[in-house]
Amino acid sequence: MSDEGERSSKLSDPNLVLAHWGEHANGGGDRLAWELSRVFEDAPFFVGWRDPTVEPDDVDAEQLIDGRFLKRALERGGLARQFAHLLGWQVAEPLREYDVLVTSGNEPLFYVPPDDQTWVAYIHHTNRRQSDQIDEVASARFASLKLLLYYAIRVAYDHNTHKPDLFVVNSEVVKRRVVRYWGVDEERIRVVYPPVETAAYSPDDAETGDYYLTLSRLDWHKDIDGIIEAFDGLDQRLIVAGDGPERESLERMAGENVEFAGFVSEERKRELLAGAKAFVFNGRDEDFGIAPVEALAAGTPLLGIDEGMTRYQVVPGKNGHRHSRESDGRSIAESITRFESEGVEWSPGEIASFADRFSVSTFHERMKDTVTEAVERSQTVPDWYDQYR
């Protein structure tokens, strides 16, 4: 068989396997891994830890990490869970018989592959508390001990970041972090944006109303408090959709012009996104940020923080405006005032078209191309071999 035939065979037959670090929260990483199983629909799909309660009906995963001790460690969480991943992924016997491996998440990097296996590793983020967010440790309790622990983790983890043939990341921001904090050559990194169901959203889902919207998990790193502070003193209405550990404290600080909608159905979500004057997003250094893209797909302008991937999802003056991080929400308030007076240049249809670059179909196409490239790059046939066949 020719080299081209061998490469084609690797992709055309079912000898490709998928592995995701674990199903835990029906979060963005989980949804991306499930979409990978739809891209390569004939491939077996393994997860380090399986949770059938969050798994979609069309996905059939198999738990990879087995044994009473390791399962118990997975259930306990924290360092015990990391220890289970460290032990469970290194050999990962079910993965070793396949020619091509596609993984999702950081924990699979503990895997030690066979020499002739092609490996594509999709990375959602670097270990953030040990890298770009390490400054937050300075104000924490036992900061010195945590810094020592994080240093040990970086040293222990470093050699795991060199085994895949190609890395795939969810944004240019994460590519930068993988180069800087993991030392991976940028020539071995490809950007494939997460699959967003952009076709599920439309400017026609609702008429534009009299409210602004923010939608996310109500957690500390989303900085919803800054948005609420911005609306304190503005004669504008804000709807906060989503739930999470910060909800009670956010409700206490909110004024009468702020409404908490809680967790909303997909149908209600589409209506809220299409009906909002603009979508306000303030998440800290987002790796990607799916909710802002959903808002754009609904034709709704984006008022986003000037950091992380959000800054590139906003084209200032055309589909939205940017604000800086201020402790009192002043910059967000200024952005809202500017939007009220200037609006944006693009129509709802043009804003929705901009979001198509983040679509599910684009994700499918780019992942197939990336695996094909990885197979080609991993060939070890000597240049002179063909003349003897």
Secondary structure, DSSP 8 states (H G I E B T S, - for coil): --HHHHHHHHHHSS-EEEEES---SS-HHHHHHHHHHHHTTTS-EEESS--TTTS-TT---EE-S-SHHHHHHHHH-HHHHHHHHHHHHHH-GGGTT-SEEEEESSGGGG----TT-EEEEEES---GGGTTTGGGGGGSTTHHHHHHHHHHHHHHHHGGGG--SEEEESSHHHHHHHHHHH---GGGEEE----B-GGG--GGGS---SEEEEES---GGG-HHHHHHHHTT-S-EEEEE---TTHHHHHHH--TTEEEEES--HHHHHHHHHH-S-EEE--TT-SS-HHHHHHHHTT--EEEESSTTHHHH--BTTTEEEE---TTSHHHHHHHHHHHHH--SS-HHHHHHHGGGGBHHHHHHHHHHHHHHHHHHT----TTGGGG-
